[in-house]
Each structure stands twice: as C-alpha cells, then as structure tokens.
Amino acid sequence: MLRNDYEGQICALARSLELIGERWTLMVIREVFLGRRRFSEMQENLGIARNVLTSRLQRLVDAGVLEKRPYSERPHREQYYLTEMGLELWPTIVTLTYWGDTYVPLPGGPPMILRHKGDCGGVINDRRVCEKCGKELTVRESVATEGPGLKPALRELDRVGRVERSAA
C-alpha cells in the first residue's frame, strides 16, 4: 500500500507537502487568491465534495494558512482569508500556473492572465515581474484577468457535459 505521508524525510519540501500537497489543497488556496472566499463559491467552482472541502479548509485554518471571518450573523456564515503565511504561497501558485500553461497548455491559450494592478495593467511573467514597467511585484499588486483560453475551455466543458448528459 502506498503511504500518504513523508515520514522519516528530513526535508522542508516534504514538510510543506504534508500540509499543501493533498489533492485539492492548492486548488482551494487558488480559489481564495482569486477572491472566492465563501464555502459555497469554492464548492460550486471546484465541483469538490462538501466533506473534502470542509476537511481541506479546516486543515488550512488549523495550520494558519487561512483564517475565518464572519460575514453573516443570521445565519452564521464565515469567509476564508489568506493569512500572511498563506499569502507567501503566491510565488508557488504563480510558478505552477505558468508551468502548467507552458507544459500542459490548453489549446486556446492560458485561461487566466495575471496583470499589474492599477494604471500599468502589464502582464506579470513567471518571475512575478511586470512585463510593461519592469517592477517586481507582490501578491497585493496583482490581479487575475480572463485569458484567451478561458472561453474555449468553458465551451468545451459545456459540450462534453451535454454529451455525457445525453448519453446517460
């Protein structure tokens, strides 16, 4: 049986993967980076089982990557926000996103483009540098925008979904 931990590994990468390496965990973190902070938004966008999402969110809160903040008293509802620890994962998310767009690309191009916030609006490269003004950027200076591959990918998902539903 394949183990699901890195016991005996004296390595920062192994310790990091113990926390953020589980299936869905980085996708949950990505959702919060993109501003989807409510459980229902994440669950709907990811299509993840509620119990799995609950487990991942609780683990990230317990570890200090996310924090809960109330947004409704009646009924009681909470949103999830990245802590400083969580915000420090931005370079990892950017690097993995660019790696995926390069080595496992969508036919229509990247579904998301990171841009320099504000007047500049330049594209942020894989090194987190604005290609327009040359500034090295932080997470707070970036915004995700629709890329050329998003609409074609959504149309394909819709087409495949219709085929699967009609076959059932």
N, C-alpha and C positions, 0 to 999 in steps of 0.2 A: 504494500500500500504506500502511495506517495504521501510523504509528510507535508503538512501545510504550515510549517514554521522553519526557522533558520537556527534552531538550537545548536549551540556549540560554535557558531560563526562569530568570530571577533572582528566585526566589520560594521562600519557606520551604514553602509548600503543595506546590509541585512537587517539592521535595527530599523531603518527607515521603511523598508518593505514590509516589516511586521505591522507597521501602522497604516501605510498608504498603498500597499501592494495588493490588497484584496480586490477581487473582481468588483467593479462598480465604484470603488472608493474615489479614484481620481475623477471619475465622471461626476460624482456628487460634488466634489470640490470645484470642478469646472462650472457646474450649474450655479454655485454661489458666486464665483468670479463673474459670471455673466448676469448677475442680478436676480436670478431666480432663487429667492430665499425661503419661500414657503414650501412646506412639505408637499402640498397638492400640486404646485407648479413643477417641482422636481419629479414627482411621481408621474405626472402626465407627460412631461417632456422626455423622460428617460424610458418610460414603459417598464420600470422596475417594480418588482413585487413590493407591496407595502411593508412586509416584515423585513425584507432585505434592506430597504431604505431606512427603516427605523433603526435597525442594527448598525448600519454604517454611520448614520448621523449621531447616534448615541456614543459610538466609539470615538468619533472625531471630537465630540464635545468633551468626553471624559479625558481625552488626550490633550485638550487645549488648542486644537486646530480651529474649531468652530465654537461660537457661543450663541446661546439662545437669548432672544429679546422679545418680549411680548408685543403684539400689535393689536390684540383684541382682548377685552376683558370678559365679554359675554357674547359668545362662548370664549373661553380662554384659548387663545391661539398664539403661537410663537413663530418667529422667523429666525433664520440662521445667518450669522455673520462670521466672516473670517476674522480671526484674531491676528495679532502680529505674526505669530507662528504660522498661521495659515497663509497670510499674505506673502510670506517668504517662499511659498511654493510656486509663485508666479513664474520665475525663470524656468522651473521644471515644466510647467504647463505649456509655456511658450515653446520651449525646445521640443517637447514631444509633439506638439501640434505641427510645427514646421517639419519635423522628421516625418510625420505621417503624410503631410501634404507632398513631401518630396518622394518618399519611397513606397507609399501605398495611396497614391492620389486618386481622387475622384475624376471621372472623365471630363467633367465641366470645369475643373479647377477647384481651388480651395473654397469651402463653404463659408469660411469666416476670414476676414482680414482685420488685423489689429492696426489701429491708427493712433497717432499722436492726438490727444485731446486738444480742443481749443482751436485757435485760428490756423495753426500749422496744418493739421489734418494729414500729415505724411504717413506713409505706410511704415510700420515697425517691422524690422527684419528679425531673423532668428537670433541675433545677438542683442536684441532689445534696444536697437539704435534706430532713430527716425531717419528714413532714407531721404527725407526732404531737407531737414535742418541739421542733421548730424548729431543731435542730442542723445545721450544715453538716458533711457527712460526708466521710470519706476512704474509699478502697477497703477498707482494713482494718476499717472499721466497718460494712461492708455484707455482705449475704448474699442470694443469688438463691433465690427460692422459686417454687413452681408457681403459675402464673396461671390464670385461668378459661378461657383459650383453649387450654391445652395438651392436655387430654384430647380435646376435639372435633377438634383438628387431627390428633392421632395416630390417632383413629378414621377420619378422612377419608383419611389416608395409607394406612392399612391397607385401607380399602375400595377405593381406587384401585389399590393394589398387587394386591389379589385380582382385580380386573377385568383388569388388564394381564396377570397370570399366566394367567388363564383364557382370554384371547384369543390367547395365544401357542401 
